[in-house]
């Protein structure tokens, strides 16, 4: 990987981690969780081309079954459109066929020695 790009990504990751730590001082679990989702989203979005985006909500299959709530998913905007509950197109129900991956944001990270 290009060293300049590596340093840029490393800086963005460090900023997101610092922002997540700062958000912990808010003492409101729902807001802390949403902010952490936003910090991860801000890391991922610049790495995607225009055919992909991110959002939160639920996934659905071809039979209409719904998943549990998804903190953040990466989906294709060109395969199948999501059904959105927000004009910003970031909260909705996403057809599983268009989803590339999902993230569950946790408040506690384990350190491996």
Number of C-alpha atoms within 10 A of each C-alpha: 5 6 8 9 10 11 11 11 14 12 12 15 16 12 14 19 15 12 14 20 13 11 18 16 9 9 9 10 12 8 13 19 18 13 16 22 20 17 19 17 21 15 15 13 14 10 11 12 9 11 10 17 21 22 24 22 20 22 23 16 12 9 6 9 9 16 14 9 12 18 21 22 21 21 24 20 15 10 13 14 13 23 15 16 12 9 7 8 14 18 20 17 21 26 21 18 14 18 20 13 11 16 14 11 15 10 12 6 7 5 5 4 3
